[in-house]
């Protein structure tokens, strides 16, 4: 596995985080599994991460996050402060995977590892790459042929972001970055099924419409 996919998770930086089932096995078998995973993600990681987008697929998931400033003594146990923030975030992901795996193994009467050993991460270094990753994550169900319309897929953040409903996603910040909800929706229209996420690719992106957004700044904490 490339070393860049195991880089430390540093405060204030943005990352695409993803993982899949061990040997491509399913992670989610029914609707309650998706809900349970999201609740556990919130429990273990909302203290440490701002989440901008996600997509849960049957055998893998994607998240676009920013690592928060390191919590104060009042927010985490003292013994946790003895470790550096990158270690703590990775440890919280480990706890998430262990907790979720235990439930799925019991449900499916299986044993052994559910997730691949090391979850992967890519740092988001530019405005264009940030926008591309939002597109890529929300378009994943179309790319994998689970739907022809990304807005109809239930287990991504797209629907939550465009509807008026409570959420712990950094919704307002993200929509403001795109210039508002209407521009955010427009950005997701008429895109190819396979979005090029090479960070060195043209800033106009696969649709030729990305240039409208790259003059904006990646949101800062």
Secondary structure, 3 states (H helix, E strand, C coil): CCHHHHCCCCCCCEEEEEEEEHHHCCCCCCHHHHHHHHHHHHHHHCCCEEEEEEEEECCEEEEEEEECCCCCCCCCCHHHHHCCHHHHHHHHHHHHHHHHHHHHHHHHCCCCCCECCCCEEEEECCHHHHHHHHHHHHHHHHHCCCCCCHHHCCCECHHHHHCCCCCCCCHHHHHHHCCCHHHHHHHCCCCCCCCCCCCCCCCCCCCCCHHHCCCCCCCCC
